[in-house]
Amino acid sequence: MEQQLGGNALVRQLGEFADGSMGYAALAGRIRTLLGDGRLAVGTRVPSERELALALGIGRGTVAAAYEQLRESGHLLRRRGSGTWTALPSGTPTTSPAPFAPSGAFAVSPDLPQGVIDLAHAAPAAPIEAMTAAGAEALAALPTHLVGPGYDLLGTRLLRTAIAERLTAQGLPTAPDEVMVTAGAQHAHALAVRALVRPGDRVLIEQPTYPGAVDLVRHTSARPVPMALDRDHHGRTRWDVAAFAAGLRESSPALAYLVPDHHNPTGAVMDADTRGAVVAAARRHGVPLVVDDCLREMWLDEPVPPPLGAWATTAGEAPVLTIGSMSKTVWGGLRMGWMRGPRAVLRRIATSRASDDIASPVLEQLVAAALLARLDDLLPERRAAAAAQRDHLVAALRRAVPEWTVPSPTGGLSTWIDLGAPRSSALVDAAARQGLHLAAGPRFGIGGAFEGFLRVPYTHRVDVLDDAVERLAAAWASLGSTSAATLTTVV
């Protein structure tokens, strides 16, 4: 369905830039940023020049000049008889697609003297030796799997058994037939939403949260209902059980999506008592939970509590679906994930899946099984590297921009920075001119929230992180400080 954006709606998206005094270059830059981090979808009809000028309280000529600049850069297209529509330049890298990627796509000058650094995606480098060995082992094992048709909606028994054993060892007793293999965690989440959510339903999500979760809810014509995360007196993020229960009671959602371990983007970990209370609340209100556990094994300081699903022990209660993948522990290009849940629910999801996705590829499943067998040997090295990169990045940012609050998370792959001023989108735009890709804080929320925050991954080598910090500090300095006190956050 084609989308249309009115003048007032675009003004709300523009946020603090919509102050009636912006020039055409600033307006064009802001629209590019909105397209870059996915808040303004590609293929959206934008308001006419006259309508936007009236909504902003500026001259029509300013809007016309901004639109013309965006058309020249490939960010707007004029369709005869149907208005002007958002687009992406033809040279946009295909490795950062919109709108489901956390970063969307970015317009960066191709003649930059240095290479572009991607801090929009939090993804580890591939362990080349382990991947190569697992691939060779998978190829050697493939002939024994060629006797059948290769179609299994749940996945090969070999991989499901390996996943079940790993979940059981983590404290979530699991049988192989309680596991479905998927093409990554986002695929698992999409399958659950497709089977359990209908257009117009509400889905409760954390605020902030993983951007792909918000995009998925909207893509299915459901309504995301944000549940704000709380902070304790030390400033640490936590889940407010009372607020969660109230959200379940008042919105009657069809589903709730949670990231309890090294929460994306805050890095928070839900404590054991809260896990039990959350599951109890979902049980009382009959709301299924989708639990994103992709980052749980990337603890850096101490192990996390058992999976949230371990507290769901009563038969017949609202299901807890635990989803995971190997994208954060091994490599993002290994599109192997899973969903763990009650057998009856998995059968329902499998029935829905069968219409367009017959089975996961067998060879890739064999690679995943071989990697799972090596994971306990691989993880200590990857955790040590991530911890060193985290410590290096946090220290460098605190030195370079002392006015920011840069936490040191206990795990995960990124830190959630408090900028001290609602300038995240402006910073992302300025950083793009420095050859640095970032995802603005509002990309992780609903309604323009989190303009005062920025997620920065520590998944690069320390020399690359040093370069990135230098560029990020330069971008921040380029914004100046004279207007920071007058800016307001859009919520």
Secondary structure as GFF3:
##gff-version 3
##sequence-region A 1 491
A	DSSP	beta_strand	3	4	.	.	.	ID=ss1
A	DSSP	alpha_helix	7	14	.	.	.	ID=ss2
A	DSSP	three_ten_helix	15	17	.	.	.	ID=ss3
A	DSSP	alpha_helix	24	36	.	.	.	ID=ss4
A	DSSP	beta_strand	44	46	.	.	.	ID=ss5
A	DSSP	alpha_helix	49	56	.	.	.	ID=ss6
A	DSSP	alpha_helix	60	73	.	.	.	ID=ss7
A	DSSP	beta_strand	76	79	.	.	.	ID=ss8
A	DSSP	beta_strand	83	86	.	.	.	ID=ss9
A	DSSP	beta_strand	117	118	.	.	.	ID=ss10
A	DSSP	alpha_helix	128	141	.	.	.	ID=ss11
A	DSSP	three_ten_helix	142	145	.	.	.	ID=ss12
A	DSSP	alpha_helix	157	169	.	.	.	ID=ss13
A	DSSP	three_ten_helix	176	178	.	.	.	ID=ss14
A	DSSP	beta_strand	179	182	.	.	.	ID=ss15
A	DSSP	alpha_helix	185	196	.	.	.	ID=ss16
A	DSSP	beta_strand	202	207	.	.	.	ID=ss17
A	DSSP	alpha_helix	211	219	.	.	.	ID=ss18
A	DSSP	beta_strand	223	228	.	.	.	ID=ss19
A	DSSP	beta_strand	230	231	.	.	.	ID=ss20
A	DSSP	beta_strand	237	238	.	.	.	ID=ss21
A	DSSP	alpha_helix	241	251	.	.	.	ID=ss22
A	DSSP	beta_strand	255	258	.	.	.	ID=ss23
A	DSSP	alpha_helix	272	285	.	.	.	ID=ss24
A	DSSP	beta_strand	289	292	.	.	.	ID=ss25
A	DSSP	three_ten_helix	308	311	.	.	.	ID=ss26
A	DSSP	beta_strand	320	325	.	.	.	ID=ss27
A	DSSP	beta_strand	337	340	.	.	.	ID=ss28
A	DSSP	alpha_helix	343	353	.	.	.	ID=ss29
A	DSSP	alpha_helix	362	400	.	.	.	ID=ss30
A	DSSP	beta_strand	414	418	.	.	.	ID=ss31
A	DSSP	alpha_helix	424	433	.	.	.	ID=ss32
A	DSSP	beta_strand	436	437	.	.	.	ID=ss33
A	DSSP	three_ten_helix	441	444	.	.	.	ID=ss34
A	DSSP	beta_strand	453	457	.	.	.	ID=ss35
A	DSSP	alpha_helix	462	479	.	.	.	ID=ss36
A	DSSP	three_ten_helix	484	486	.	.	.	ID=ss37
###
